Amino acid sequence: MAFSPASPLLSLPTELQLITVHFLLNDHDNAKRVSGASRSLALLSLSLACRHLRQLCLAPLFSHLKITHTDRLRVFGDQCAEDVAFASAVKQLDLSHVKSPEERESWDKWTKDRSKQRYLYGPDLLPTLLPLLKSLERLDVAANQIDANLLAIIDSHPKLLTVAVNDPECSFLRPLASSTPLSMSKISVLAAYSGYSLGFECPDFHSLLKRGLRVTQLILRGESNIPVGPGASVISGLENLVIHRSKPPPLWLSIFVESHSGLRSITFHGSQWMQNPTVTFPSRFQGAIGAQSPAHKVDLLAFSVSRSGFPSSLDEWPVTHLDLKFVGIGISVLKIASMLASRTSSLTIRMCRFEQNAVDPNDLISLCCLFPSLRRLEFHHVYRHLVHTGQSPWPIPLVSDSDRPISECVIAHSALRWLSAQLAQTAPSLDVIQFADDGFDYGKGSDSYIWTLEVSYQVGYNRSIEYCGTPRFDMERKFRPPKETACLLCMTPENTRYHPVLGKRQGKTKTKVSRHSPGTHIIRAFVQAKPSCSKSSSSIDSR
């Protein structure tokens, strides 16, 4: 792509051109939150148009970088040493998934001879690189890469504010803290698990908090009484609190929230919150179901509340996430949920795997549209419950050979794609739709074969849908669709896995399931494949 000097874009004032560039950047940031995209292709294409636009795109295009290999990291360091302007453009650097062959090799040598010193790329490369990145504000890196020397460089960096690490039990940060007296106020643990080896009764945890360690998300498991009030430790940087199965009810929670003014959301897991006096939503929700639909049963597996913009008690925080499991009939319960939790932005609907209760797709769409703020919608095991009268509203894939079986996974994909397109057109606030489903294909005799699918769709500006990330389809090889059908449904070799037939290839197993134990499907052998890292996308309309 190239622009002539008379291009309308080049004729605009520079301020409007910068607005266009930042619009593309913000659009990429929104897509990155749901798909994990590492680069804005639209912004990259614009930067290649001409020299003038390249200068405008340079800073935002390289402000957020993700590097996944030590070879690339070395090239990046050399480029920063040569080009000061390029190095100054970098504001966020993600090294959390760096692959290091040198570390692997040194680990192999160390396991054979413990006297060998293990290699880590962090102490080797980052002390030279970080001082070159004058504008760096955030660094994501593995916790084991930080030693005392690197921590000193981090503390002395004038712009660097946050070093985000994934160390749930602080197993790397605890020995680091004992090796140096330096502050750890720039270190932020993305998620810390409290209740096992790390908890409020652990002296090391209190020592880290006193050194300034920040925790973005705290996950409580099994802690029944958290110390609050005067003298209690305050967790810096805490934004999200997740509580699993707290018994008795956490009476300390209100005081804990008051002492953590930055806390934005609390997620409650488990079904024991009915008698919780601090947050009464579960009891009000189940009470409304019992009064209006006593025959319906729904399990509230989890829910989240978020701090509103004005001071309020914890019970007044609006519900923003619901995770519901429907047992038997009762999809109409969503109407009650929409009235009691009208500000829900994330909704998870789980259907029972071993029941065949009919759900009209149009009713399901209408009920989901009752949530005016809904942005993320997730379905589990919904396909087998969808029924319709007359002609199927979604296209049924056909094969030219009538004797050749086709996996139910292909038909489920077609149905769920149609459902996504209808939801995208009907729910104006919806951004992401996710599905996880499975079932069985039946062969001759009593043999059956498991199929699974995991697919996410992102809703575009024109309300069309496209793949979000890489979809995944697993099925038995003999049930694979013809090439033309697979192409029509965007099922590619990168996102589709066909299990081999039992006994034909050594080391491979067949996903064979006994048909004679309804409700307790016994998988004799199943090899779980890793999802593909490649990205596949396709725009889909609602027709």
C-alpha positions in Angstrom: 0.0 0.0 0.0 1.3 3.4 -0.9 -0.2 6.9 -0.9 0.3 9.6 -3.5 1.0 13.1 -2.4 -2.6 14.0 -3.4 -4.1 11.3 -1.0 -6.9 12.7 1.1 -5.3 11.3 4.2 -2.0 13.1 3.6 -3.9 16.3 2.9 -5.4 16.3 6.5 -3.8 18.3 9.2 -1.2 16.4 11.3 -3.5 16.5 14.3 -6.2 14.6 12.5 -3.7 12.1 11.2 -2.5 11.5 14.8 -6.1 11.0 15.8 -6.4 8.3 13.1 -3.2 6.6 14.3 -4.3 6.5 17.9 -7.8 5.3 16.9 -6.1 2.3 15.3 -4.0 1.8 18.3 -7.0 1.9 20.7 -8.9 -0.5 18.5 -5.9 -2.9 18.6 -5.8 -2.6 22.4 -9.4 -3.6 22.7 -8.9 -6.6 20.4 -5.8 -7.6 22.3 -7.8 -8.0 25.5 -9.9 -10.7 24.0 -7.6 -12.3 21.3 -4.1 -11.8 22.6 -3.0 -10.2 19.4 0.6 -8.9 19.7 0.6 -6.3 16.9 -1.8 -4.0 15.2 -1.8 -5.1 11.6 -3.8 -2.0 10.5 -1.2 0.3 12.2 1.6 -1.6 10.7 0.1 -1.4 7.2 -0.3 2.4 7.6 3.3 2.8 8.6 4.4 1.2 5.4 2.5 3.7 3.2 5.0 6.5 3.2 7.8 8.1 5.2 5.6 10.8 6.8 3.0 8.3 8.1 5.9 6.0 9.3 7.1 8.8 11.5 3.6 9.2 13.0 3.2 5.5 13.5 6.6 4.7 14.9 6.1 5.7 18.5 2.6 4.0 19.0 3.6 1.0 16.9 6.6 0.1 19.1 5.3 1.5 22.4 4.1 -2.0 23.4 6.4 -4.9 22.5 6.3 -8.6 23.2 9.4 -10.7 22.7 9.3 -14.5 22.9 12.9 -15.7 22.2 16.3 -14.8 23.6 17.6 -14.5 20.0 15.0 -11.8 19.3 15.8 -10.2 22.6 19.5 -9.8 21.7 18.6 -8.3 18.3 16.2 -5.9 20.1 19.0 -4.9 22.5 21.4 -4.3 19.6 18.8 -2.1 17.8 18.1 -0.1 21.0 21.9 0.6 21.4 22.1 1.8 17.8 18.8 3.8 17.6 18.1 6.0 20.6 14.8 7.2 19.1 13.5 3.6 18.7 14.5 2.7 22.2 12.8 5.8 23.6 9.5 4.7 21.9 9.2 1.6 24.0 6.9 2.0 27.0 5.8 -1.5 27.8 7.9 -4.7 27.2 6.5 -8.2 27.7 9.1 -10.9 28.3 6.9 -13.2 30.3 7.0 -16.0 27.7 10.6 -15.8 26.5 12.0 -19.2 25.3 15.6 -19.6 26.1 17.5 -22.5 24.6 20.5 -21.6 26.7 18.5 -22.1 29.9 17.3 -25.5 28.7 20.8 -26.6 27.9 22.2 -25.4 31.2 19.3 -27.1 33.0 20.2 -30.4 31.4 23.8 -30.0 32.5 22.8 -29.0 36.0 20.6 -32.0 36.5 23.6 -34.2 35.7 26.1 -32.2 37.7 24.8 -29.9 40.5 28.2 -28.1 40.6 27.4 -26.5 37.2 25.9 -23.0 37.3 22.5 -22.5 35.8 22.1 -19.8 33.1 19.3 -17.3 33.3 18.8 -14.7 30.5 17.5 -12.0 32.9 20.8 -11.4 34.9 22.7 -11.7 31.6 20.8 -9.5 29.2 18.5 -7.2 31.1 21.1 -5.1 33.1 22.4 -3.8 29.8 19.0 -3.4 28.1 16.9 -1.7 30.7 19.1 1.5 31.0 18.7 2.0 27.2 14.9 2.0 27.5 14.5 5.6 28.9 10.7 5.7 28.5 10.0 2.1 29.8 7.0 2.2 32.2 6.1 -1.5 32.5 8.0 -4.7 32.3 6.5 -8.2 32.3 9.1 -10.9 33.1 9.3 -14.3 34.8 10.0 -13.9 38.6 13.0 -16.2 38.5 14.9 -13.9 36.2 15.2 -11.2 38.8 18.3 -11.2 41.0 19.6 -8.7 43.5 21.6 -6.8 40.8 18.7 -6.6 38.4 16.4 -5.4 41.3 18.8 -2.6 41.9 18.7 -1.5 38.3 14.9 -1.7 38.4 14.8 0.5 41.5 17.1 3.1 39.9 15.2 3.3 36.6 13.5 6.8 36.5 10.5 5.9 34.5 9.9 2.2 35.2 6.9 1.9 37.6 5.8 -1.7 37.4 7.5 -5.0 37.0 4.8 -7.6 36.7 5.6 -11.2 37.6 3.6 -14.4 37.8 4.7 -16.0 41.1 1.5 -17.2 42.8 3.1 -18.5 46.0 6.0 -16.0 45.9 8.4 -19.0 45.7 11.0 -16.9 43.8 10.4 -13.5 45.5 10.9 -14.9 49.0 14.5 -15.9 48.5 15.1 -12.7 46.5 13.9 -10.6 49.5 16.2 -12.5 51.8 19.2 -11.8 49.6 18.9 -8.0 49.4 17.5 -5.2 51.6 16.2 -3.2 48.5 12.7 -2.1 48.2 10.3 -4.3 46.2 7.7 -1.5 45.6 8.0 -1.8 41.8 7.3 -5.6 41.8 3.7 -6.5 41.2 2.5 -10.1 41.5 -0.3 -10.6 38.9 -2.1 -13.3 41.1 -1.2 -14.6 44.5 -2.8 -17.6 46.1 -3.4 -17.4 49.8 -4.3 -20.4 51.9 -1.6 -23.0 51.1 2.1 -22.3 51.5 1.5 -18.6 51.3 -1.1 -16.9 53.5 -1.8 -14.2 56.0 -0.3 -16.4 58.7 2.9 -16.7 56.8 5.7 -14.4 58.1 7.4 -14.2 54.7 4.2 -12.8 53.1 4.0 -10.0 55.7 7.7 -9.3 55.2 7.2 -8.9 51.4 4.2 -6.6 52.0 6.3 -4.5 54.3 9.0 -4.2 51.6 6.4 -2.7 49.3 5.4 -5.7 47.2 2.2 -5.2 45.2 -0.4 -7.8 44.4 -2.9 -7.2 41.6 -5.1 -10.1 42.3 -5.4 -12.1 45.6 -7.1 -15.5 45.5 -8.2 -16.8 48.9 -8.5 -20.6 49.3 -9.4 -22.0 52.7 -8.7 -18.8 54.8 -11.5 -18.4 57.2 -10.4 -15.3 59.2 -8.3 -12.6 57.6 -6.8 -10.1 60.1 -8.2 -6.6 59.6 -8.2 -3.4 61.5 -5.3 -1.5 63.2 -1.9 -3.2 62.7 -3.1 -5.5 59.9 -1.1 -5.6 56.7 -2.5 -3.7 53.8 -1.9 -5.2 50.3 -0.6 -2.5 48.0 -2.0 -2.4 44.4 -4.8 -4.8 45.1 -7.5 -4.6 42.4 -9.2 -7.9 42.4 -10.1 -10.3 45.2 -11.3 -13.8 44.6 -12.8 -15.9 47.4 -13.3 -19.7 47.2 -15.6 -21.5 49.6 -15.2 -19.4 52.7 -16.8 -21.0 55.8 -17.9 -19.4 58.0 -19.1 -16.3 56.1 -16.3 -13.7 55.8 -17.4 -11.1 58.4 -14.0 -9.4 58.0 -14.8 -8.5 54.3 -16.4 -5.1 54.9 -13.4 -3.8 56.9 -11.0 -5.4 54.4 -12.7 -3.5 51.6 -12.5 -0.2 53.5 -8.8 -0.5 54.0 -8.1 -1.3 50.3 -9.5 1.7 48.5 -8.0 0.5 45.2 -10.0 -2.7 45.2 -12.2 -2.7 42.1 -13.9 -6.1 42.1 -14.6 -9.2 44.3 -15.5 -12.6 42.9 -17.3 -15.2 45.0 -17.0 -18.9 44.1 -19.0 -21.7 45.4 -22.6 -22.2 46.6 -22.2 -21.3 50.3 -23.0 -17.6 50.0 -26.7 -17.9 50.7 -26.4 -17.0 54.3 -23.8 -14.3 53.9 -24.9 -11.1 55.6 -22.3 -9.0 53.8 -23.4 -9.6 50.3 -27.1 -10.6 50.0 -27.4 -11.0 46.2 -27.3 -14.9 46.3 -30.2 -15.1 48.8 -32.2 -12.5 46.9 -31.6 -14.2 43.6 -32.6 -17.7 44.8 -35.6 -16.2 46.7 -36.9 -14.5 43.5 -36.5 -17.8 41.6 -38.5 -19.7 44.4 -41.2 -17.1 44.3 -41.7 -16.8 40.6 -40.4 -20.1 39.2 -40.3 -22.7 42.0 -40.0 -25.6 39.5 -36.8 -24.2 38.0 -33.4 -25.0 39.4 -30.2 -23.0 38.7 -26.9 -23.2 40.5 -25.1 -19.9 41.1 -21.5 -21.1 40.7 -19.8 -17.7 40.9 -20.6 -14.0 40.7 -18.6 -10.8 40.9 -19.4 -7.4 42.2 -17.6 -4.2 41.3 -17.0 -0.9 43.1 -19.2 1.8 41.7 -18.1 5.4 41.2 -19.6 6.7 44.5 -19.0 5.5 48.1 -21.3 2.7 49.0 -21.6 -0.4 51.2 -20.3 -3.7 49.8 -23.9 -5.0 49.4 -24.6 -2.0 47.1 -21.8 -2.9 44.7 -23.4 -3.9 41.4 -23.1 -7.4 40.1 -21.0 -7.5 37.0 -20.4 -11.2 36.4 -22.6 -14.3 36.7 -21.7 -17.9 36.2 -25.0 -20.0 36.1 -25.5 -23.7 35.7 -29.0 -24.8 34.6 -30.3 -28.2 35.8 -33.3 -29.3 33.9 -35.6 -26.7 32.6 -35.3 -23.1 33.7 -33.6 -20.9 31.0 -36.3 -18.3 31.7 -34.5 -17.7 35.0 -32.2 -15.3 33.0 -35.1 -12.8 33.1 -34.9 -12.7 36.9 -31.1 -12.4 36.8 -31.3 -9.5 34.4 -33.6 -7.6 36.8 -31.5 -8.2 39.9 -28.1 -7.8 38.1 -28.8 -5.4 35.3 -25.2 -4.2 35.1 -23.8 -7.6 34.3 -21.1 -7.3 31.7 -19.9 -11.0 31.7 -22.3 -13.9 31.7 -21.5 -17.7 31.7 -24.3 -20.1 30.9 -23.7 -23.8 31.6 -26.1 -26.5 30.5 -26.2 -30.0 32.0 -24.1 -32.4 29.9 -26.3 -35.5 30.4 -29.8 -34.1 30.0 -31.7 -33.4 26.8 -33.8 -30.4 27.7 -35.2 -28.4 24.8 -34.1 -24.7 24.5 -35.5 -22.6 21.7 -32.5 -20.6 20.2 -34.7 -17.6 19.7 -35.8 -17.6 23.3 -32.2 -17.9 24.4 -31.2 -14.9 22.2 -34.1 -12.8 23.6 -33.2 -13.6 27.2 -29.5 -12.8 26.7 -30.5 -9.4 25.2 -32.2 -8.5 28.5 -28.7 -7.6 29.9 -28.1 -4.1 28.6 -24.4 -4.0 29.6 -23.5 -7.5 28.5 -20.1 -7.5 26.7 -18.8 -11.1 27.1 -21.0 -14.2 26.8 -19.8 -17.7 27.4 -21.7 -21.0 26.7 -20.9 -24.5 27.9 -22.7 -27.6 26.4 -25.5 -25.6 24.9 -25.6 -27.2 21.4 -27.3 -30.5 22.4 -30.2 -28.5 24.0 -31.0 -26.3 20.9 -34.2 -27.3 19.2 -36.2 -25.8 16.3 -39.4 -26.4 14.5 -39.5 -26.8 10.7 -36.4 -26.1 8.7 -33.1 -25.7 10.5 -32.3 -22.0 10.9 -28.6 -22.8 10.6 -27.0 -24.4 7.5 -26.6 -28.1 7.7 -23.2 -29.2 6.1 -23.8 -31.7 3.3 -21.5 -34.4 1.9 -21.5 -35.7 -1.6 -21.0 -39.3 -0.4 -24.2 -40.3 1.5 -22.4 -43.4 3.0 -19.7 -41.3 4.5 -20.4 -40.2 8.1 -19.8 -36.6 9.2 -18.9 -35.6 12.8 -21.6 -33.9 14.9 -18.8 -31.5 15.7 -19.2 -30.0 12.2 -22.9 -29.5 12.6 -22.5 -28.1 16.1 -20.0 -25.6 14.8 -22.4 -24.5 12.1 -25.2 -24.1 14.7 -23.1 -22.2 17.2 -21.7 -19.9 14.5 -25.3 -19.1 13.5 -26.2 -18.4 17.1 -23.2 -16.1 17.5 -24.2 -14.1 14.4 -27.8 -13.7 15.7 -26.6 -12.6 19.1 -24.2 -10.1 17.5 -27.0 -8.5 15.5 -29.4 -8.4 18.5 -27.3 -7.5 21.5 -25.8 -4.1 20.7 -23.2 -4.1 23.6 -21.9 -7.6 23.0 -18.1 -7.9 22.2 -17.1 -11.5 22.6 -19.0 -14.8 22.4 -17.3 -18.0 23.6 -18.3 -21.7 23.2 -17.0 -24.9 24.8 -18.9 -28.0 23.7 -18.5 -31.8 23.2 -20.4 -34.8 22.2 -20.1 -38.2 20.6 -20.0 -39.6 17.1 -21.4 -43.2 16.8 -19.9 -45.8 14.6 -20.8 -49.4 14.0 -21.9 -51.6 16.8 -21.6 -50.0 20.3 -18.5 -47.8 19.6 -18.7 -44.1 20.1 -16.0 -41.4 19.7 -15.7 -38.1 21.5 -15.6 -34.8 19.8 -14.8 -31.4 21.3 -14.8 -27.8 20.2 -13.6 -24.5 21.7 -14.4 -21.4 19.6 -14.6 -17.7 20.4 -16.0 -14.9 18.2 -15.3 -11.2 18.4 -18.0 -8.8 17.2 -16.9 -6.1 14.8 -18.1 -2.6 14.3 -20.6 -3.6 11.6 -21.9 -6.4 14.0 -20.3 -9.1 11.9 -18.3 -11.8 13.7 -14.9 -13.2 13.2 -12.7 -15.7 15.1 -11.2 -14.4 18.2 -7.9 -16.3 18.7 -7.5 -19.8 17.3 -10.6 -22.1 17.4 -10.1 -25.8 18.2 -11.9 -28.8 16.8 -11.2 -32.4 17.8 -12.9 -35.4 16.2 -12.3 -39.0 15.0 -10.5 -39.0 11.6 -13.1 -41.2 9.9 -15.8 -38.5 10.7 -13.8 -35.6 9.2 -15.7 -33.4 6.8 -14.9 -33.1 3.1 -12.4 -30.4 2.2 -15.0 -28.1 0.7 -17.2 -28.4 3.8 -14.2 -27.7 6.1 -13.2 -24.7 4.0 -16.7 -23.3 4.2 -16.7 -23.6 8.0 -13.1 -22.3 8.3 -11.9 -25.6 9.7 -8.2 -25.6 8.8 -5.3 -28.0 9.5 -4.1 -25.4 12.0 -7.2 -25.5 14.2 -8.6 -29.0 13.5 -7.3 -32.2 15.0 -8.4 -35.6 13.7 -7.7 -38.6 16.1 -6.2 -41.6 14.4 -7.9 -45.0 14.2 -7.0 -47.4 17.0 -4.2 -49.8 16.1 -3.2 -48.2 12.8 -0.3 -46.1 14.2 1.8 -47.1 17.1 1.7 -44.6 20.0 -1.6 -43.1 19.0 -4.8 -43.8 20.8 -8.4 -43.7 19.8 -11.0 -41.7 21.6 -13.3 -44.6 22.1 -16.2 -44.5 24.6 -18.5 -47.1 25.9 -22.1 -46.7 24.9 -23.4 -48.9 27.6 -23.1 -46.6 30.6 -25.4 -43.6 30.1 -24.5 -40.6 32.2 -21.1 -42.0 33.0 -19.2 -42.0 29.7 -15.9 -43.8 30.2 -13.2 -42.7 28.0 -10.9 -45.7 27.4 -8.1 -43.6 26.0 -7.9 -39.9 25.1 -4.8 -37.9 24.2 -5.3 -34.2 24.8 -3.8 -32.1 22.1 -2.2 -28.7 22.7 -4.1 -25.9 21.0 -2.5 -24.4 17.9 -0.7 -21.1 18.2 -1.5 -19.9 14.7 -4.3 -17.5 14.2 -7.2 -18.1 11.8 -9.9 -15.5 11.2 -12.9 -15.2 9.0 -15.7 -12.6 8.8 -19.1 -14.1 9.0 -22.5 -12.4 8.5 -25.8 -13.3 10.1 -27.4 -14.8 7.0 
